Amino acid sequence: MAGRKSALYKVGDTYTSQKSKVTGVIKEIVPNANGSVRVKLDVEGNTRWTTWKA
């Protein structure tokens, strides 16, 4: 994912979204059939979903 080359992210890691540059702690990672990944973030106590694409 963005910011880390050749590394895998996991639940509990801090992640910054590709498009909006919002940073939060990963709560859930859900692969999509089209190859993208939905990432559920905790952003200062609020839930935010973002999509990661290679």
ChimeraX attribute file (.defattr): number of C-alpha atoms within 10 A of each C-alpha:
attribute: neighborCount
match mode: 1-to-1
recipient: residues
	/A:1	16
	/A:2	16
	/A:3	10
	/A:4	9
	/A:5	7
	/A:6	8
	/A:7	9
	/A:8	8
	/A:9	14
	/A:10	13
	/A:11	14
	/A:12	13
	/A:13	12
	/A:14	15
	/A:15	23
	/A:16	17
	/A:17	18
	/A:18	15
	/A:19	10
	/A:20	8
	/A:21	10
	/A:22	13
	/A:23	16
	/A:24	21
	/A:25	20
	/A:26	22
	/A:27	17
	/A:28	14
	/A:29	18
	/A:30	11
	/A:31	12
	/A:32	11
	/A:33	7
	/A:34	7
	/A:35	9
	/A:36	13
	/A:37	17
	/A:38	15
	/A:39	21
	/A:40	19
	/A:41	27
	/A:42	19
	/A:43	16
	/A:44	9
	/A:45	9
	/A:46	8
	/A:47	13
	/A:48	15
	/A:49	15
	/A:50	16
	/A:51	16
	/A:52	17
	/A:53	11
	/A:54	7
